[in-house]
Amino acid sequence: RPIVQCPRDFVYVGRVSEQKMLHRLIEGYALGPKTSKLQIFGGADNLGIPNMGKSSQDYWNQLEKLTHDLGLTSHIKFHGQVERKELYGTHLCKDHIFISVSVHSDENFGMAAISSLAQGAQAVLSDWGGHRDLARLFPEQVELVPVYYGENGPFLKADGIANGLEAAAK
């Protein structure tokens, strides 16, 4: 009898902020097969991108609208802020693929990312800041997504994220 491998959910844990590039994550997710769900945990910070002088434009609603417009409402779940005990005891204890495609100027270390990697999970991370250190520490588990630079600052491309998600899901 063949062994059937169940798809692992893609999981983001962190602030819901433009700097975290969740809009680009959703666009990248839309490009791939929908065999895994995308679970987003965290509350909106409404900070915008302070280093670039950009104020928040109701990012949470923008993400929900993008999810709806791409026909992904049955594939993406926004959990909002979840108590740490529930997050680690219920959601992150399951086999999952951790995702952080952030280009936050101070992205140096993430507790959820290191916790997921330490328990053996795969991760898709932006090639940015402390994520590079995690890729060196966990080379078999981390897929780095290239970061590009434009006149409006650093950014990721949706197809690069899609490629990272696909590679991590194998």
C-alpha positions, 0 to 999 in steps of 0.5 A, a space after each residue: 500500500 503506498 504511503 500518502 503524504 498529506 499536504 502541509 499548510 503554509 504558515 505566516 506568523 507575525 505583524 500584519 504590515 506592508 513591510 512584511 510583504 503579505 500582499 506579495 505572498 498572497 500573489 505568489 501563493 495564487 500562482 501555485 497549486 492550491 494543495 496546501 492552505 495558507 494560514 496567516 496569524 497576527 494582528 494589523 499594526 497600522 504602521 505603514 512603512 515608517 522608514 519610507 514615510 508611507 502611512 498605513 492604508 488599512 492593510 488588513 482590508 486590502 489583503 482580504 480584498 486581494 484574497 477575494 479578488 484572486 478567488 482564494 477565500 477558501 484557501 487562505 485563512 486570516 486568524 488574527 492575533 492568537 495567544 502564544 499557547 494556542 499558536 505553539 500548542 495547536 498550530 505550529 506543532 503540526 507539520 507545516 511550512 513556515 513563511 516570512 517574506 518580509 523586507 522590514 528594515 529591522 528583520 533580524 530574527 524571528 521566534 516563530 521562524 526559529 521555533 518552526 525550523 528547530 522542530 524540523 519544518 521547512 521555511 520560505 524566507 526572504 533573502 533579507 537580514 537575519 533570514 540569511 543567518 537562518 538559511 546558514 543554520 538550517 541549509 536543508 530546510 530554508 528556501 530563500 526568495 530573492 529580494 530586489 531593489 527599486 525606487 520605492 525600496 526593497 521588494 519581492 516578486 510573486 513568481 519568486 515566492 511561488 518558486 520558493 513555496 513549490 520547492 519547500 512543498 516537495 
